[in-house]
Every structure is written in structure tokens, then in C-alpha cells.
Amino acid sequence: MEITLDQLLASRENRHEKQMALLSDHPSLTLVCLTVIMPGAVKRNSHSLIVANAALTAVLECFRTTLVDVEVRDLATGYEAYVLTSLSNNDAKRLACKIEDEHPLGRLFDLDIITASGEPLARTSIGLSPRKCLLCDNEARFCMRNHSHTQAEIQQAIDMMIEQYVQ
């Protein structure tokens, strides 16, 4: 099912509100917010669910000894999971980046560490480079901003990653 831009923007606002509520309710914990990178108007399909399940499994395994609570939301606008951990923001960011960088589907995981101000902690804050594009060696933000690749090229790369993972 395709979603509209208004639905996408509303889901981002709802996610931010959820993050702020969790941070307010648990000020001594660190919040990891998991979403799936799925470009285009369809955010929930069989491929996004494969990625979401792989991401959640990796996060639960990696954070298992420091895990305090997990909440999962499977929405038409995309899969979301909220993980509360006793780790510091920086330690949680290191683990999240390790998952994103080392898991076969990690490039399709968005694991944000949400700070008390409600902003995601940048990879550069722990000495890592920004994420690379799925298709080339440029920074992902550069290619997104400049529309360096077509939607079809990006979708084909994502489909190939997922098909290789499930084989």
C-alpha cells in the first residue's frame, strides 16, 4: 500500500512525539530508535518486513545484556522499534553503528540514538564517517540531496541485498 507525503510527515511527527515521551519517562536510559530504510511510497511490504525482523533480531542480540524495554510498531508508514538500554549514548551509538556496518542488511537499518534534546546522535560524534551511498562511494546524504541515482537503481540494489540475504 502506497502512503502519501502527508502520512509520511505525520508518522515522523508521531515518532518524534513517541521518542520524547520515552525519554521523559526514562531520563536515565538511552533510547535506540529502529526504522527501516525503504525509499519510495511503499514502506511496508515483504522486503521491508525481512529487513525489520533482521534489524530487530540484531539489536536484541547486541543489546541483550543492557536491554531494559522494547516496543515494536508495525505501521503502514513503516516498521518502528524503540529500545531502552542502560548503556550511555556513545556506547549505544558504537553498537548501533557496528550493527549497521557489519550486518548483511545493515545498510538498510536506521538505528538512531536519540539524545535528551530529541535529536539523533551523529556517527561523527563517535569518530565515524557518515554513511556511504548504497550505490557509490559518496556520502549517502550527498547522493540523496543531488538525486544522483534513480529510484529504480536504488530499489534494484535493495532488492538484490535482500534476495542475497534470504538465500
C-alpha positions in Angstrom: 0.0 0.0 0.0 1.4 3.4 -1.0 1.5 6.2 1.5 1.2 9.9 0.9 3.7 12.6 1.8 1.2 13.8 4.5 1.1 10.3 6.0 4.9 10.1 6.0 5.3 13.5 7.6 2.7 12.7 10.2 4.5 9.4 11.0 7.7 11.3 11.6 6.0 13.7 13.9 4.3 10.8 15.8 7.7 9.0 16.0 9.3 12.1 17.5 6.5 12.5 20.0 6.9 8.9 21.0 10.7 9.3 21.4 10.2 12.4 23.6 7.7 10.6 25.8 10.0 7.7 26.3 12.9 10.0 27.1 10.8 11.9 29.5 9.5 8.7 31.2 13.1 7.2 31.4 15.6 10.0 31.7 18.4 7.7 33.0 18.2 5.4 30.0 19.3 5.6 26.4 16.8 5.4 23.5 17.6 3.4 20.3 15.0 4.0 17.6 15.0 1.4 14.8 13.4 2.1 11.4 13.9 0.5 8.0 15.4 2.4 5.1 12.9 1.8 2.3 12.7 4.5 -0.3 9.5 5.2 -2.3 5.9 5.3 -1.5 5.5 1.7 -0.2 7.1 1.5 3.2 5.6 -1.9 4.4 6.0 -4.9 2.2 7.5 -8.4 2.3 11.0 -7.0 1.8 10.7 -4.3 4.5 9.5 -6.9 7.0 12.5 -9.1 6.2 14.8 -6.1 6.9 12.8 -5.1 10.1 13.0 -8.6 11.5 16.7 -8.9 10.8 17.3 -5.5 12.4 15.3 -6.2 15.5 17.0 -9.6 15.9 20.4 -8.0 15.6 19.6 -5.2 18.0 18.1 -7.6 20.6 21.1 -9.8 20.4 23.7 -7.0 20.5 22.0 -5.1 23.4 20.7 -8.1 25.3 22.7 -7.6 28.5 21.7 -3.9 28.8 18.2 -4.1 27.4 15.5 -2.6 29.7 12.5 -2.4 27.4 11.4 -2.8 23.8 8.3 -1.6 21.9 7.6 -2.5 18.3 5.2 -0.8 16.0 4.4 -2.3 12.6 2.7 0.6 10.7 1.7 1.2 7.1 4.2 4.0 7.1 7.0 1.6 8.2 8.3 -0.6 10.9 9.5 1.1 14.1 11.1 -0.3 17.3 12.0 1.6 20.4 14.7 0.1 22.6 15.7 1.4 26.0 19.1 0.4 27.2 21.3 1.2 30.2 24.3 2.0 28.0 25.5 5.6 27.6 24.5 7.3 24.4 28.0 7.0 23.0 28.3 3.3 23.8 24.9 2.6 22.3 25.9 4.5 19.2 29.0 2.4 18.8 26.9 -0.8 19.0 24.3 0.6 16.6 26.9 1.6 14.1 28.6 -1.8 14.4 25.3 -3.4 13.5 24.7 -1.1 10.6 28.2 -1.6 9.3 28.6 -5.3 9.8 25.2 -6.9 9.3 24.5 -8.1 5.7 21.4 -5.9 5.6 22.8 -3.3 8.0 22.8 -0.6 5.3 19.0 -0.8 5.3 18.8 -0.4 9.1 18.4 3.1 10.6 19.4 2.8 14.2 19.3 6.2 15.8 20.4 7.0 19.3 18.0 9.8 20.4 19.5 12.4 22.8 17.6 14.1 25.6 17.0 17.0 23.2 15.2 14.7 20.8 18.0 14.8 18.2 19.7 11.7 16.8 23.4 11.3 17.8 25.6 11.6 14.7 28.1 8.9 13.7 30.8 11.7 13.6 30.2 12.2 17.3 32.0 8.9 18.0 34.6 9.4 15.3 33.0 7.5 12.4 32.4 8.7 8.9 28.9 9.4 7.6 27.2 6.5 5.9 28.0 5.8 2.3 25.5 5.6 -0.6 24.1 2.2 -1.4 25.4 2.5 -5.0 28.6 4.5 -4.9 31.3 5.8 -2.5 29.8 9.2 -1.9 28.1 10.1 1.3 24.5 8.9 1.3 23.3 12.5 2.1 25.1 13.9 -0.9 23.5 11.4 -3.3 20.1 11.9 -1.8 20.3 15.7 -1.9 21.5 15.6 -5.5 19.3 12.8 -6.8 22.4 11.1 -8.1 20.6 7.8 -8.6 17.2 6.9 -9.9 14.5 5.3 -7.7 14.7 2.2 -9.9 18.5 1.9 -9.4 18.2 2.2 -5.6 15.3 -0.3 -5.4 17.2 -2.8 -7.6 20.2 -2.6 -5.2 17.9 -3.1 -2.2 16.1 -6.0 -3.8 19.4 -7.7 -4.6 20.7 -7.2 -1.0 17.5 -8.8 0.4 17.5 -11.6 -2.1 21.1 -12.5 -1.3 20.3 -12.4 2.4 17.4 -14.8 2.3 19.1 -17.3 0.1 
